């Protein structure tokens, strides 16, 4: 199966980034891995993790029947 990456900050996972009126970003986090955004690109996940002070983790997806 393919590898994907998730950004984690403490017990929270990155969910989305939205632009706010002051031309800054607000990062929304989720406490559930199922609500997190997965990235196939490690470099972009690592860059985002550095922006928010978290870490990028590799997740191996497996198909379950």
C-alpha positions in Angstrom: 0.0 0.0 0.0 1.1 3.6 -0.4 2.5 5.7 2.3 0.9 9.0 3.4 1.9 11.6 5.9 0.0 13.4 8.6 1.0 16.4 10.7 0.6 16.1 14.4 0.9 18.8 17.1 0.7 17.3 20.6 -2.5 15.2 20.6 -4.0 17.0 17.6 -3.8 16.4 13.9 -3.8 19.0 11.1 -7.3 19.3 9.5 -7.2 22.4 7.4 -5.7 25.9 6.8 -7.9 28.9 6.1 -7.0 32.4 5.2 -8.4 35.0 7.6 -9.0 38.7 7.0 -5.5 39.8 8.1 -3.9 37.8 5.3 -2.7 35.3 7.9 -3.6 31.6 8.2 -5.6 29.9 10.8 -4.8 26.2 11.3 -7.7 24.0 12.3 -6.8 20.8 14.2 -8.7 17.6 14.9 -8.4 15.3 17.9 -9.2 12.3 15.7 -6.9 10.8 13.1 -10.0 10.0 10.9 -10.6 13.8 10.5 -7.0 14.7 9.6 -5.7 15.6 6.2 -3.2 13.2 4.7 -0.5 14.2 2.3 1.3 11.9 -0.2 4.2 14.4 -0.3 6.6 14.2 2.7 8.3 17.5 1.9 5.0 19.5 2.1 3.9 17.7 5.3 7.3 18.4 6.8 7.1 22.1 5.8 3.6 22.5 7.3 4.7 20.7 10.5 7.6 23.2 10.9 5.2 26.1 10.4 2.9 25.0 13.2 5.6 23.5 15.5 4.5 19.9 15.0 6.0 16.8 13.4 5.2 14.9 10.2 4.5 11.2 10.6 4.3 8.4 8.0 1.2 6.3 8.0 1.0 3.0 6.1 -2.4 2.5 4.7 -3.7 -1.0 4.4 -6.7 -2.3 2.6 -9.1 -4.1 4.9 -11.8 -6.5 3.6 
